[in-house]
Amino acid sequence: MAGTAVVVKDGSLACSHQGTVTIASVSARLTVGRKGVLLSGKEPGLDFAGCTNTTKPPAPKTPDPAPCISDAATAGAAGKLTVGRIAVLASAGGPTHATATPADPGTWSVEDAGQSKLTAV
């Protein structure tokens, strides 16, 4: 069974509104190429820079920026690779919520894992 690349520091996530975030908070207990891995539960609350999401006010009001913030992953937690009994994330994805309402919710996914040496299933 083929695995997917484990996400590490300096890897990036993308939201469905063209925003991106670079991973900074990782575990140093497991490293790949000297970069710590992203653990499940550390992905919520990330702000997506460049997100084009906007509020949906009634006319004639103009929309305001409502950038995405990541929620917990709904997929991509490794089943067999853990650090301190916490799964690492690989090819993860999940929902987002907007910083202002009413606005469209979105999704996020791994844009670049930041490495290609270690995979997980």
N, CA, C and O atoms as a Tinker XYZ file with bonds, in Angstrom:
   484  protein
     1  N      0.845000   -1.177000    0.000000    73     2
     2  CA     0.000000    0.000000    0.000000    64     1     3
     3  C      0.892000    1.242000    0.000000    63     2     4     5
     4  O      1.775000    1.378000    0.847000    81     3
     5  N      0.661000    2.129000   -0.934000    73     3     6
     6  CA     1.457000    3.353000   -1.040000    64     5     7
     7  C      0.968000    4.374000   -0.024000    63     6     8     9
     8  O     -0.226000    4.473000    0.257000    81     7
     9  N      1.908000    5.124000    0.518000    73     7    10
    10  CA     1.561000    6.155000    1.476000    64     9    11
    11  C      1.622000    7.533000    0.839000    63    10    12    13
    12  O      1.923000    7.672000   -0.347000    81    11
    13  N      1.336000    8.537000    1.631000    73    11    14
    14  CA     1.416000    9.922000    1.184000    64    13    15
    15  C      2.407000   10.667000    2.060000    63    14    16    17
    16  O      2.638000   10.292000    3.210000    81    15
    17  N      2.980000   11.707000    1.521000    73    15    18
    18  CA     4.036000   12.440000    2.212000    64    17    19
    19  C      3.544000   13.053000    3.522000    63    18    20    21
    20  O      2.467000   13.647000    3.579000    81    19
    21  N      4.339000   12.900000    4.554000    73    19    22
    22  CA     4.071000   13.488000    5.861000    64    21    23
    23  C      4.357000   14.990000    5.776000    63    22    24    25
    24  O      5.351000   15.405000    5.179000    81    23
    25  N      3.489000   15.791000    6.370000    73    23    26
    26  CA     3.632000   17.253000    6.334000    64    25    27
    27  C      4.639000   17.690000    7.402000    63    26    28    29
    28  O      4.562000   17.256000    8.551000    81    27
    29  N      5.574000   18.544000    7.015000    73    27    30
    30  CA     6.618000   19.029000    7.919000    64    29    31
    31  C      6.648000   20.554000    7.953000    63    30    32    33
    32  O      5.954000   21.229000    7.193000    81    31
    33  N      7.484000   21.078000    8.869000    73    31    34
    34  CA     7.683000   22.522000    8.968000    64    33    35
    35  C      8.046000   23.080000    7.593000    63    34    36    37
    36  O      8.824000   22.477000    6.853000    81    35
    37  N      7.489000   24.210000    7.269000    73    35    38
    38  CA     7.654000   24.908000    5.993000    64    37    39
    39  C      6.867000   24.278000    4.863000    63    38    40    41
    40  O      6.935000   24.763000    3.734000    81    39
    41  N      6.116000   23.204000    5.127000    73    39    42
    42  CA     5.143000   22.711000    4.162000    64    41    43
    43  C      4.014000   23.728000    4.102000    63    42    44    45
    44  O      3.994000   24.666000    4.899000    81    43
    45  N      3.077000   23.564000    3.180000    73    43    46
    46  CA     2.007000   24.552000    3.079000    64    45    47
    47  C      0.646000   23.913000    2.841000    63    46    48    49
    48  O      0.524000   22.848000    2.236000    81    47
    49  N     -0.366000   24.602000    3.340000    73    47    50
    50  CA    -1.759000   24.237000    3.141000    64    49    51
    51  C     -2.392000   25.322000    2.285000    63    50    52    53
    52  O     -1.934000   26.465000    2.281000    81    51
    53  N     -3.442000   24.963000    1.563000    73    51    54
    54  CA    -4.165000   25.934000    0.733000    64    53    55
    55  C     -5.657000   25.827000    1.030000    63    54    56    57
    56  O     -6.178000   24.734000    1.252000    81    55
    57  N     -6.337000   26.971000    1.032000    73    55    58
    58  CA    -7.791000   26.949000    1.206000    64    57    59
    59  C     -8.453000   27.025000   -0.168000    63    58    60    61
    60  O     -7.809000   27.333000   -1.171000    81    59
    61  N     -9.735000   26.741000   -0.188000    73    59    62
    62  CA   -10.472000   26.714000   -1.451000    64    61    63
    63  C    -10.708000   28.101000   -2.036000    63    62    64    65
    64  O    -11.291000   28.224000   -3.113000    81    63
    65  N    -10.261000   29.150000   -1.341000    73    63    66
    66  CA   -10.389000   30.525000   -1.838000    64    65    67
    67  C     -9.018000   31.107000   -2.183000    63    66    68    69
    68  O     -8.815000   32.316000   -2.076000    81    67
    69  N     -8.094000   30.271000   -2.590000    73    67    70
    70  CA    -6.753000   30.637000   -3.045000    64    69    71
    71  C     -5.813000   31.173000   -1.966000    63    70    72    73
    72  O     -4.798000   31.787000   -2.297000    81    71
    73  N     -6.117000   30.961000   -0.708000    73    71    74
    74  CA    -5.221000   31.368000    0.369000    64    73    75
    75  C     -4.229000   30.263000    0.692000    63    74    76    77
    76  O     -4.465000   29.095000    0.381000    81    75
    77  N     -3.116000   30.636000    1.317000    73    75    78
    78  CA    -2.115000   29.644000    1.720000    64    77    79
    79  C     -1.599000   29.957000    3.120000    63    78    80    81
    80  O     -1.680000   31.090000    3.593000    81    79
    81  N     -1.075000   28.938000    3.759000    73    79    82
    82  CA    -0.437000   29.096000    5.063000    64    81    83
    83  C      0.767000   28.163000    5.098000    63    82    84    85
    84  O      0.697000   27.024000    4.637000    81    83
    85  N      1.870000   28.660000    5.649000    73    83    86
    86  CA     3.074000   27.861000    5.804000    64    85    87
    87  C      3.096000   27.280000    7.213000    63    86    88    89
    88  O      2.869000   27.996000    8.188000    81    87
    89  N      3.366000   26.003000    7.316000    73    87    90
    90  CA     3.365000   25.310000    8.604000    64    89    91
    91  C      4.574000   25.737000    9.435000    63    90    92    93
    92  O      5.714000   25.664000    8.978000    81    91
    93  N      4.305000   26.182000   10.661000    73    91    94
    94  CA     5.387000   26.625000   11.547000    64    93    95
    95  C      5.408000   25.825000   12.845000    63    94    96    97
    96  O      6.486000   25.543000   13.370000    81    95
    97  N      4.236000   25.451000   13.379000    73    95    98
    98  CA     4.166000   24.750000   14.655000    64    97    99
    99  C      4.180000   23.244000   14.416000    63    98   100   101
   100  O      3.218000   22.678000   13.896000    81    99
   101  N      5.279000   22.603000   14.803000    73    99   102
   102  CA     5.465000   21.174000   14.541000    64   101   103
   103  C      6.056000   20.478000   15.765000    63   102   104   105
   104  O      6.444000   21.129000   16.735000    81   103
   105  N      6.118000   19.164000   15.707000    73   103   106
   106  CA     6.769000   18.380000   16.752000    64   105   107
   107  C      8.215000   18.122000   16.354000    63   106   108   109
   108  O      8.487000   17.688000   15.234000    81   107
   109  N      9.128000   18.384000   17.257000    73   107   110
   110  CA    10.541000   18.127000   16.989000    64   109   111
   111  C     10.940000   16.706000   17.398000    63   110   112   113
   112  O     12.097000   16.320000   17.227000    81   111
   113  N     10.003000   15.926000   17.932000    73   111   114
   114  CA    10.317000   14.550000   18.355000    64   113   115
   115  C     10.522000   13.629000   17.159000    63   114   116   117
   116  O     11.199000   12.608000   17.279000    81   115
   117  N      9.950000   13.973000   16.009000    73   115   118
   118  CA    10.165000   13.231000   14.769000    64   117   119
   119  C     10.480000   14.261000   13.698000    63   118   120   121
   120  O      9.699000   15.183000   13.464000    81   119
   121  N     11.614000   14.103000   13.057000    73   119   122
   122  CA    12.007000   15.042000   12.011000    64   121   123
   123  C     12.281000   14.301000   10.712000    63   122   124   125
   124  O     12.636000   13.122000   10.703000    81   123
   125  N     12.108000   15.020000    9.630000    73   123   126
   126  CA    12.414000   14.532000    8.292000    64   125   127
   127  C     13.256000   15.620000    7.641000    63   126   128   129
   128  O     12.779000   16.738000    7.447000    81   127
   129  N     14.487000   15.309000    7.307000    73   127   130
   130  CA    15.364000   16.340000    6.756000    64   129   131
   131  C     15.526000   17.510000    7.704000    63   130   132   133
   132  O     15.582000   18.663000    7.278000    81   131
   133  N     15.602000   17.208000    8.995000    73   131   134
   134  CA    15.761000   18.213000   10.058000    64   133   135
   135  C     14.551000   19.121000   10.260000    63   134   136   137
   136  O     14.657000   20.169000   10.896000    81   135
   137  N     13.418000   18.725000    9.725000    73   135   138
   138  CA    12.187000   19.498000    9.901000    64   137   139
   139  C     11.186000   18.663000   10.679000    63   138   140   141
   140  O     10.941000   17.504000   10.345000    81   139
   141  N     10.603000   19.261000   11.730000    73   139   142
   142  CA     9.603000   18.563000   12.533000    64   141   143
   143  C      8.332000   18.303000   11.754000    63   142   144   145
   144  O      8.045000   18.982000   10.769000    81   143
   145  N      7.566000   17.308000   12.205000    73   143   146
   146  CA     6.332000   16.910000   11.530000    64   145   147
   147  C      5.118000   17.605000   12.142000    63   146   148   149
   148  O      5.129000   17.998000   13.308000    81   147
   149  N      4.078000   17.744000   11.332000    73   147   150
   150  CA     2.808000   18.320000   11.785000    64   149   151
   151  C      1.965000   17.202000   12.389000    63   150   152   153
   152  O      1.693000   16.195000   11.736000    81   151
   153  N      1.558000   17.388000   13.634000    73   151   154
   154  CA     0.745000   16.394000   14.330000    64   153   155
   155  C     -0.732000   16.737000   14.226000    63   154   156   157
   156  O     -1.117000   17.905000   14.158000    81   155
   157  N     -1.541000   15.702000   14.216000    73   155   158
   158  CA    -2.991000   15.876000   14.217000    64   157   159
   159  C     -3.385000   16.698000   15.446000    63   158   160   161
   160  O     -2.901000   16.444000   16.549000    81   159
   161  N     -4.246000   17.664000   15.254000    73   159   162
   162  CA    -4.675000   18.541000   16.335000    64   161   163
   163  C     -3.954000   19.873000   16.352000    63   162   164   165
   164  O     -4.372000   20.795000   17.053000    81   163
   165  N     -2.861000   19.988000   15.581000    73   163   166
   166  CA    -2.119000   21.251000   15.516000    64   165   167
   167  C     -2.525000   22.080000   14.294000    63   166   168   169
   168  O     -2.044000   23.200000   14.118000    81   167
   169  N     -3.400000   21.542000   13.457000    73   167   170
   170  CA    -3.795000   22.246000   12.236000    64   169   171
   171  C     -4.964000   23.226000   12.400000    63   170   172   173
   172  O     -5.084000   24.118000   11.560000    81   171
   173  N     -5.823000   23.132000   13.400000    73   171   174
   174  CA    -6.898000   24.117000   13.530000    64   173   175
   175  C     -6.366000   25.504000   13.898000    63   174   176   177
   176  O     -5.375000   25.628000   14.618000    81   175
   177  N     -7.034000   26.539000   13.396000    73   175   178
   178  CA    -6.708000   27.914000   13.762000    64   177   179
   179  C     -5.671000   28.594000   12.891000    63   178   180   181
   180  O     -5.206000   29.682000   13.231000    81   179
   181  N     -5.295000   27.981000   11.774000    73   179   182
   182  CA    -4.301000   28.591000   10.884000    64   181   183
   183  C     -4.984000   29.589000    9.948000    63   182   184   185
   184  O     -6.017000   29.282000    9.354000    81   183
   185  N     -4.405000   30.780000    9.821000    73   183   186
   186  CA    -4.948000   31.837000    8.952000    64   185   187
   187  C     -4.373000   31.696000    7.548000    63   186   188   189
   188  O     -3.162000   31.541000    7.389000    81   187
   189  N     -5.225000   31.749000    6.532000    73   187   190
   190  CA    -4.801000   31.615000    5.143000    64   189   191
   191  C     -4.572000   32.984000    4.511000    63   190   192   193
   192  O     -5.521000   33.709000    4.212000    81   191
   193  N     -3.299000   33.328000    4.311000    73   191   194
   194  CA    -2.935000   34.603000    3.676000    64   193   195
   195  C     -3.362000   34.573000    2.213000    63   194   196   197
   196  O     -3.234000   33.548000    1.545000    81   195
   197  N     -3.855000   35.671000    1.732000    73   195   198
   198  CA    -4.255000   35.777000    0.336000    64   197   199
   199  C     -5.617000   35.180000    0.038000    63   198   200   201
   200  O     -6.020000   35.117000   -1.123000    81   199
   201  N     -6.333000   34.741000    1.064000    73   199   202
   202  CA    -7.666000   34.167000    0.875000    64   201   203
   203  C     -8.600000   35.221000    0.300000    63   202   204   205
   204  O     -8.640000   36.354000    0.782000    81   203
   205  N     -9.351000   34.847000   -0.730000    73   203   206
   206  CA   -10.248000   35.795000   -1.409000    64   205   207
   207  C    -11.686000   35.709000   -0.920000    63   206   208   209
   208  O    -12.567000   36.337000   -1.508000    81   207
   209  N    -11.948000   34.953000    0.137000    73   207   210
   210  CA   -13.304000   34.821000    0.658000    64   209   211
   211  C    -13.804000   36.177000    1.151000    63   210   212   213
   212  O    -13.049000   36.945000    1.749000    81   211
   213  N    -15.074000   36.464000    0.899000    73   211   214
   214  CA   -15.685000   37.720000    1.341000    64   213   215
   215  C    -17.049000   37.451000    1.968000    63   214   216   217
   216  O    -17.649000   36.395000    1.763000    81   215
   217  N    -17.525000   38.430000    2.737000    73   215   218
   218  CA   -18.861000   38.336000    3.315000    64   217   219
   219  C    -19.896000   38.413000    2.193000    63   218   220   221
   220  O    -19.596000   38.847000    1.081000    81   219
   221  N    -21.113000   37.986000    2.507000    73   219   222
   222  CA   -22.224000   37.997000    1.546000    64   221   223
   223  C    -23.347000   38.883000    2.093000    63   222   224   225
   224  O    -24.412000   38.385000    2.460000    81   223
   225  N    -23.105000   40.209000    2.146000    73   223   226
   226  CA   -24.131000   41.088000    2.710000    64   225   227
   227  C    -25.275000   41.315000    1.725000    63   226   228   229
   228  O    -25.107000   41.144000    0.517000    81   227
   229  N    -26.438000   41.702000    2.250000    73   227   230
   230  CA   -27.534000   42.035000    1.343000    64   229   231
   231  C    -27.202000   43.310000    0.567000    63   230   232   233
   232  O    -26.513000   44.196000    1.072000    81   231
   233  N    -27.698000   43.387000   -0.656000    73   231   234
   234  CA   -27.486000   44.596000   -1.476000    64   233   235
   235  C    -28.107000   45.775000   -0.752000    63   234   236   237
   236  O    -29.123000   45.584000   -0.083000    81   235
   237  N    -27.578000   46.951000   -0.840000    73   235   238
   238  CA   -26.469000   47.426000   -1.665000    64   237   239
   239  C    -25.124000   47.442000   -0.938000    63   238   240   241
   240  O    -24.173000   48.050000   -1.428000    81   239
   241  N    -25.028000   46.786000    0.218000    73   239   242
   242  CA   -23.762000   46.774000    0.957000    64   241   243
   243  C    -22.693000   46.038000    0.157000    63   242   244   245
   244  O    -22.985000   45.113000   -0.601000    81   243
   245  N    -21.448000   46.472000    0.345000    73   243   246
   246  CA   -20.340000   45.822000   -0.354000    64   245   247
   247  C    -19.727000   44.735000    0.540000    63   246   248   249
   248  O    -19.718000   44.862000    1.764000    81   247
   249  N    -19.223000   43.683000   -0.076000    73   247   250
   250  CA   -18.613000   42.603000    0.711000    64   249   251
   251  C    -17.342000   43.073000    1.419000    63   250   252   253
   252  O    -16.632000   43.955000    0.934000    81   251
   253  N    -17.074000   42.472000    2.564000    73   251   254
   254  CA   -15.842000   42.697000    3.308000    64   253   255
   255  C    -14.992000   41.436000    3.243000    63   254   256   257
   256  O    -15.524000   40.341000    3.063000    81   255
   257  N    -13.672000   41.576000    3.388000    73   255   258
   258  CA   -12.827000   40.373000    3.427000    64   257   259
   259  C    -13.242000   39.464000    4.590000    63   258   260   261
   260  O    -13.576000   39.940000    5.675000    81   259
   261  N    -13.216000   38.162000    4.347000    73   259   262
   262  CA   -13.540000   37.165000    5.367000    64   261   263
   263  C    -12.615000   35.970000    5.176000    63   262   264   265
   264  O    -13.072000   34.879000    4.834000    81   263
   265  N    -11.297000   36.173000    5.400000    73   263   266
   266  CA   -10.339000   35.101000    5.141000    64   265   267
   267  C    -10.632000   33.841000    5.947000    63   266   268   269
   268  O    -11.206000   33.892000    7.035000    81   267
   269  N    -10.225000   32.725000    5.388000    73   267   270
   270  CA   -10.440000   31.420000    6.013000    64   269   271
   271  C     -9.483000   31.166000    7.171000    63   270   272   273
   272  O     -8.355000   31.659000    7.200000    81   271
   273  N     -9.975000   30.380000    8.124000    73   271   274
   274  CA    -9.189000   29.849000    9.233000    64   273   275
   275  C     -9.434000   28.340000    9.235000    63   274   276   277
   276  O    -10.576000   27.895000    9.119000    81   275
   277  N     -8.369000   27.560000    9.368000    73   275   278
   278  CA    -8.516000   26.107000    9.294000    64   277   279
   279  C     -9.234000   25.539000   10.508000    63   278   280   281
   280  O     -9.065000   26.007000   11.634000    81   279
   281  N    -10.035000   24.522000   10.245000    73   279   282
   282  CA   -10.636000   23.707000   11.289000    64   281   283
   283  C     -9.880000   22.377000   11.308000    63   282   284   285
   284  O     -8.980000   22.170000   10.494000    81   283
   285  N    -10.226000   21.491000   12.208000    73   283   286
   286  CA    -9.543000   20.207000   12.333000    64   285   287
   287  C     -9.645000   19.374000   11.060000    63   286   288   289
   288  O    -10.647000   19.421000   10.347000    81   287
   289  N     -8.605000   18.625000   10.795000    73   287   290
   290  CA    -8.578000   17.752000    9.628000    64   289   291
   291  C     -9.680000   16.703000    9.730000    63   290   292   293
   292  O     -9.945000   16.162000   10.803000    81   291
   293  N    -10.311000   16.429000    8.604000    73   291   294
   294  CA   -11.305000   15.366000    8.544000    64   293   295
   295  C    -10.749000   14.162000    7.794000    63   294   296   297
   296  O    -11.401000   13.121000    7.713000    81   295
   297  N     -9.553000   14.305000    7.249000    73   295   298
   298  CA    -8.890000   13.217000    6.532000    64   297   299
   299  C     -7.387000   13.450000    6.605000    63   298   300   301
   300  O     -6.936000   14.574000    6.825000    81   299
   301  N     -6.618000   12.386000    6.420000    73   299   302
   302  CA    -5.180000   12.515000    6.292000    64   301   303
   303  C     -4.351000   12.226000    7.518000    63   302   304   305
   304  O     -3.125000   12.313000    7.456000    81   303
   305  N     -4.976000   11.884000    8.638000    73   303   306
   306  CA    -4.180000   11.505000    9.806000    64   305   307
   307  C     -3.634000   10.103000    9.555000    63   306   308   309
   308  O     -4.374000    9.195000    9.178000    81   307
   309  N     -2.347000    9.942000    9.767000    73   307   310
   310  CA    -1.720000    8.641000    9.542000    64   309   311
   311  C     -2.277000    7.616000   10.521000    63   310   312   313
   312  O     -2.455000    7.908000   11.704000    81   311
   313  N     -2.548000    6.424000   10.026000    73   311   314
   314  CA    -3.074000    5.371000   10.882000    64   313   315
   315  C     -1.988000    4.612000   11.621000    63   314   316   317
   316  O     -2.239000    4.036000   12.680000    81   315
   317  N     -0.774000    4.607000   11.066000    73   315   318
   318  CA     0.289000    3.800000   11.651000    64   317   319
   319  C      1.495000    4.590000   12.137000    63   318   320   321
   320  O      2.352000    4.031000   12.822000    81   319
   321  N      1.585000    5.856000   11.808000    73   319   322
   322  CA     2.738000    6.665000   12.216000    64   321   323
   323  C      2.278000    7.705000   13.230000    63   322   324   325
   324  O      1.481000    8.590000   12.919000    81   323
   325  N      2.799000    7.579000   14.457000    73   323   326
   326  CA     2.414000    8.492000   15.526000    64   325   327
   327  C      3.641000    9.000000   16.264000    63   326   328   329
   328  O      4.721000    8.416000   16.190000    81   327
   329  N      3.449000   10.097000   16.974000    73   327   330
   330  CA     4.464000   10.650000   17.862000    64   329   331
   331  C      3.766000   10.847000   19.196000    63   330   332   333
   332  O      2.834000   11.645000   19.299000    81   331
   333  N      4.206000   10.129000   20.214000    73   331   334
   334  CA     3.541000   10.208000   21.515000    64   333   335
   335  C      2.073000    9.851000   21.423000    63   334   336   337
   336  O      1.243000   10.471000   22.088000    81   335
   337  N      1.739000    8.860000   20.609000    73   335   338
   338  CA     0.371000    8.378000   20.380000    64   337   339
   339  C     -0.520000    9.361000   19.636000    63   338   340   341
   340  O     -1.738000    9.185000   19.602000    81   339
   341  N      0.062000   10.382000   19.045000    73   339   342
   342  CA    -0.696000   11.339000   18.238000    64   341   343
   343  C     -0.301000   11.135000   16.789000    63   342   344   345
   344  O      0.885000   11.108000   16.462000    81   343
   345  N     -1.292000   10.990000   15.918000    73   343   346
   346  CA    -1.033000   10.741000   14.497000    64   345   347
   347  C     -0.368000   11.945000   13.834000    63   346   348   349
   348  O     -0.665000   13.094000   14.161000    81   347
   349  N      0.531000   11.661000   12.901000    73   347   350
   350  CA     1.080000   12.726000   12.059000    64   349   351
   351  C      0.108000   12.944000   10.909000    63   350   352   353
   352  O     -0.713000   12.076000   10.610000    81   351
   353  N      0.200000   14.105000   10.264000    73   351   354
   354  CA    -0.694000   14.402000    9.145000    64   353   355
   355  C      0.027000   14.204000    7.823000    63   354   356   357
   356  O      1.175000   14.613000    7.648000    81   355
   357  N     -0.674000   13.570000    6.901000    73   355   358
   358  CA    -0.162000   13.326000    5.557000    64   357   359
   359  C     -1.312000   13.506000    4.579000    63   358   360   361
   360  O     -2.359000   12.875000    4.727000    81   359
   361  N     -1.128000   14.352000    3.594000    73   359   362
   362  CA    -2.187000   14.629000    2.616000    64   361   363
   363  C     -3.509000   14.917000    3.307000    63   362   364   365
   364  O     -4.560000   14.434000    2.885000    81   363
   365  N     -3.450000   15.691000    4.351000    73   363   366
   366  CA    -4.623000   16.014000    5.149000    64   365   367
   367  C     -5.524000   17.009000    4.434000    63   366   368   369
   368  O     -5.137000   17.642000    3.452000    81   367
   369  N     -6.717000   17.123000    4.950000    73   367   370
   370  CA    -7.665000   18.103000    4.458000    64   369   371
   371  C     -8.795000   18.246000    5.442000    63   370   372   373
   372  O     -9.003000   17.384000    6.296000    81   371
   373  N     -9.532000   19.344000    5.323000    73   371   374
   374  CA   -10.641000   19.564000    6.227000    64   373   375
   375  C    -11.371000   20.848000    5.908000    63   374   376   377
   376  O    -11.072000   21.505000    4.911000    81   375
   377  N    -12.321000   21.208000    6.743000    73   375   378
   378  CA   -13.100000   22.422000    6.518000    64   377   379
   379  C    -12.393000   23.674000    7.033000    63   378   380   381
   380  O    -11.430000   23.596000    7.795000    81   379
   381  N    -12.891000   24.816000    6.603000    73   379   382
   382  CA   -12.446000   26.108000    7.125000    64   381   383
   383  C    -13.677000   26.882000    7.578000    63   382   384   385
   384  O    -14.806000   26.551000    7.215000    81   383
   385  N    -13.444000   27.898000    8.361000    73   383   386
   386  CA   -14.498000   28.848000    8.680000    64   385   387
   387  C    -13.967000   30.247000    8.392000    63   386   388   389
   388  O    -12.758000   30.481000    8.412000    81   387
   389  N    -14.875000   31.164000    8.128000    73   387   390
   390  CA   -14.498000   32.530000    7.768000    64   389   391
   391  C    -14.319000   33.388000    9.010000    63   390   392   393
   392  O    -14.894000   33.106000   10.061000    81   391
   393  N    -13.513000   34.440000    8.878000    73   391   394
   394  CA   -13.286000   35.354000    9.993000    64   393   395
   395  C    -14.430000   36.343000   10.174000    63   394   396   397
   396  O    -14.492000   37.036000   11.190000    81   395
   397  N    -15.327000   36.416000    9.210000    73   395   398
   398  CA   -16.491000   37.302000    9.293000    64   397   399
   399  C    -17.691000   36.565000    8.713000    63   398   400   401
   400  O    -17.529000   35.636000    7.921000    81   399
   401  N    -18.891000   36.975000    9.102000    73   399   402
   402  CA   -20.106000   36.345000    8.581000    64   401   403
   403  C    -21.062000   37.393000    8.059000    63   402   404   405
   404  O    -20.944000   38.551000    8.460000    81   403
   405  N    -21.996000   37.067000    7.197000    73   403   406
   406  CA   -22.101000   35.755000    6.553000    64   405   407
   407  C    -21.072000   35.631000    5.430000    63   406   408   409
   408  O    -20.861000   36.571000    4.664000    81   407
   409  N    -20.450000   34.491000    5.341000    73   407   410
   410  CA   -19.470000   34.219000    4.291000    64   409   411
   411  C    -19.500000   32.724000    3.987000    63   410   412   413
   412  O    -19.986000   31.924000    4.786000    81   411
   413  N    -18.979000   32.367000    2.832000    73   411   414
   414  CA   -18.955000   30.963000    2.439000    64   413   415
   415  C    -17.916000   30.206000    3.257000    63   414   416   417
   416  O    -16.793000   30.681000    3.427000    81   415
   417  N    -18.281000   29.032000    3.764000    73   415   418
   418  CA   -17.258000   28.186000    4.360000    64   417   419
   419  C    -16.390000   27.625000    3.238000    63   418   420   421
   420  O    -16.756000   27.716000    2.066000    81   419
   421  N    -15.282000   27.067000    3.579000    73   419   422
   422  CA   -14.411000   26.511000    2.556000    64   421   423
   423  C    -13.801000   25.210000    3.018000    63   422   424   425
   424  O    -14.255000   24.595000    3.983000    81   423
   425  N    -12.778000   24.808000    2.322000    73   423   426
   426  CA   -12.030000   23.616000    2.675000    64   425   427
   427  C    -10.549000   23.930000    2.567000    63   426   428   429
   428  O    -10.158000   24.910000    1.935000    81   427
   429  N     -9.726000   23.091000    3.189000    73   427   430
   430  CA    -8.279000   23.228000    3.036000    64   429   431
   431  C     -7.697000   21.868000    2.698000    63   430   432   433
   432  O     -8.288000   20.825000    2.978000    81   431
   433  N     -6.523000   21.909000    2.088000    73   431   434
   434  CA    -5.803000   20.688000    1.740000    64   433   435
   435  C     -4.311000   20.977000    1.750000    63   434   436   437
   436  O     -3.893000   22.134000    1.771000    81   435
   437  N     -3.518000   19.924000    1.736000    73   435   438
   438  CA    -2.064000   20.082000    1.702000    64   437   439
   439  C     -1.674000   20.535000    0.301000    63   438   440   441
   440  O     -1.972000   19.862000   -0.686000    81   439
   441  N     -1.014000   21.667000    0.224000    73   439   442
   442  CA    -0.502000   22.170000   -1.054000    64   441   443
   443  C      0.880000   21.577000   -1.323000    63   442   444   445
   444  O      1.178000   21.146000   -2.437000    81   443
   445  N      1.722000   21.562000   -0.282000    73   443   446
   446  CA     3.084000   21.030000   -0.387000    64   445   447
   447  C      3.459000   20.468000    0.977000    63   446   448   449
   448  O      3.476000   21.199000    1.968000    81   447
   449  N      3.760000   19.179000    1.033000    73   447   450
   450  CA     4.103000   18.544000    2.308000    64   449   451
   451  C      5.414000   19.069000    2.881000    63   450   452   453
   452  O      5.651000   18.939000    4.082000    81   451
   453  N      6.267000   19.654000    2.056000    73   451   454
   454  CA     7.543000   20.186000    2.533000    64   453   455
   455  C      8.667000   19.171000    2.481000    63   454   456   457
   456  O      9.811000   19.505000    2.788000    81   455
   457  N      8.365000   17.936000    2.097000    73   455   458
   458  CA     9.380000   16.885000    1.978000    64   457   459
   459  C      8.777000   15.742000    1.184000    63   458   460   461
   460  O      7.559000   15.660000    1.025000    81   459
   461  N      9.639000   14.857000    0.683000    73   459   462
   462  CA     9.148000   13.689000   -0.068000    64   461   463
   463  C      9.848000   12.399000    0.352000    63   462   464   465
   464  O      9.757000   11.387000   -0.343000    81   463
   465  N     10.545000   12.432000    1.488000    73   463   466
   466  CA    11.287000   11.251000    1.943000    64   465   467
   467  C     10.465000   10.288000    2.770000    63   466   468   469
   468  O     10.652000    9.075000    2.665000    81   467
   469  N      9.550000   10.800000    3.600000    73   467   470
   470  CA     8.791000    9.965000    4.516000    64   469   471
   471  C      7.309000    9.986000    4.140000    63   470   472   473
   472  O      6.699000   11.046000    4.000000    81   471
   473  N      6.745000    8.778000    3.979000    73   471   474
   474  CA     5.320000    8.657000    3.704000    64   473   475
   475  C      4.651000    7.880000    4.832000    63   474   476   477
   476  O      5.313000    7.173000    5.593000    81   475
   477  N      3.342000    8.018000    4.929000    73   475   478
   478  CA     2.597000    7.327000    5.963000    64   477   479
   479  C      1.286000    6.839000    5.380000    63   478   480   481
   480  O      0.787000    7.371000    4.388000    81   479
   481  N      0.739000    5.816000    6.016000    73   479   482
   482  CA    -0.570000    5.274000    5.626000    64   481   483
   483  C     -1.514000    5.348000    6.804000    63   482   484
   484  O     -2.671000    4.944000    6.694000    81   483
